[in-house]
Amino acid sequence: MARGDYLGEFEQIVMLAVARLNDDAYGMKIRREIESRTGRTVSLGAVYATLDRLTDKGAVKVRRDETAGRPRWFFTLTPAGTLALETAREIQSRMWSGLTLRRSKHKP
């Protein structure tokens, strides 16, 4: 990934799901992993659109597998994707370091 090519929140979540699933990261499993860990409902279309964008950025690579009877697309992080995730974590850590949030007295 190019320098300055920051990852969005959902891109990070998708990449983390891919990393957690290792060699079994395909669309539906990625979606389930995200939903179970975030409690957030996610459409399969959003997952695939994000995976396409991440593939274009060079953060993930895709391989087609037809051994299960029907074709499935499996995703893995590239070295550039791993570096981008680590950089995103470091940036967030630096931003949070020493910060104490005050709760507003007004309800949102």
C-alpha positions in Angstrom: 0.0 0.0 0.0 1.2 3.5 -0.8 2.4 5.8 2.0 -0.5 7.9 3.2 -3.1 5.4 2.0 -4.9 5.1 5.4 -7.4 2.4 6.2 -11.0 3.2 7.1 -12.7 1.7 10.1 -14.6 -1.0 8.2 -11.5 -1.8 6.1 -9.6 -2.5 9.3 -12.5 -4.6 10.7 -12.6 -6.7 7.5 -8.8 -7.1 7.5 -8.8 -8.2 11.1 -11.5 -10.8 10.4 -9.4 -12.1 7.4 -6.4 -12.3 9.8 -8.4 -14.2 12.4 -9.8 -16.7 9.9 -6.4 -17.5 8.4 -6.8 -19.9 5.4 -10.6 -20.1 5.8 -11.4 -16.4 5.1 -14.1 -16.3 2.5 -17.0 -13.9 2.2 -19.7 -15.5 4.4 -17.2 -16.5 7.1 -15.7 -13.0 7.2 -19.2 -11.6 7.6 -20.0 -13.9 10.4 -16.7 -13.2 12.2 -17.4 -9.4 12.0 -21.0 -9.8 13.2 -20.1 -12.1 16.1 -17.2 -9.9 17.3 -18.7 -6.4 16.8 -22.4 -7.1 17.3 -22.9 -5.1 14.1 -25.1 -6.4 11.3 -23.1 -6.4 8.0 -24.3 -7.1 4.5 -22.4 -9.6 2.4 -22.3 -7.0 -0.3 -20.5 -4.5 2.0 -17.9 -7.2 2.8 -17.2 -8.0 -0.8 -17.1 -4.4 -1.9 -14.5 -3.7 0.9 -12.5 -6.8 -0.1 -12.4 -5.6 -3.7 -11.2 -2.2 -2.6 -8.5 -3.8 -0.3 -7.4 -6.1 -3.2 -7.0 -3.0 -5.4 -5.0 -1.4 -2.7 -2.8 -4.4 -2.4 -3.7 -5.1 1.2 -5.3 -8.5 0.6 -4.9 -11.1 -2.1 -7.5 -13.5 -3.3 -7.4 -17.1 -4.6 -10.2 -19.1 -6.1 -10.9 -22.6 -4.8 -13.4 -25.0 -6.4 -12.7 -28.1 -4.2 -15.8 -27.6 -2.1 -18.0 -28.2 -5.2 -18.7 -24.6 -5.9 -16.2 -21.8 -6.4 -15.2 -19.8 -3.3 -12.9 -16.8 -3.1 -10.4 -17.0 -0.2 -8.6 -13.9 1.1 -5.3 -13.5 2.9 -3.4 -10.4 4.1 -0.4 -9.3 2.0 2.7 -8.1 3.8 1.6 -4.6 2.8 -1.8 -5.2 4.4 -0.2 -6.5 7.6 2.0 -3.4 7.7 -1.0 -1.1 7.1 -2.9 -2.7 10.0 0.0 -2.5 12.3 0.5 1.2 11.4 -3.2 1.9 12.0 -3.0 0.3 15.4 0.1 2.4 16.3 -1.5 5.6 15.1 -4.6 4.9 17.2 -2.5 4.0 20.2 -0.5 7.3 20.0 -3.8 9.2 19.6 -5.3 7.5 22.7 -2.1 7.7 24.8 -2.7 9.9 27.9 -6.2 10.9 26.8 -9.0 11.0 29.3 -12.4 11.7 27.8 -14.9 13.7 29.8 -18.5 12.6 29.7 -20.8 15.3 28.6 -23.5 16.3 31.1 -25.9 16.6 28.2 -27.6 13.6 26.7 -26.9 13.1 23.0 
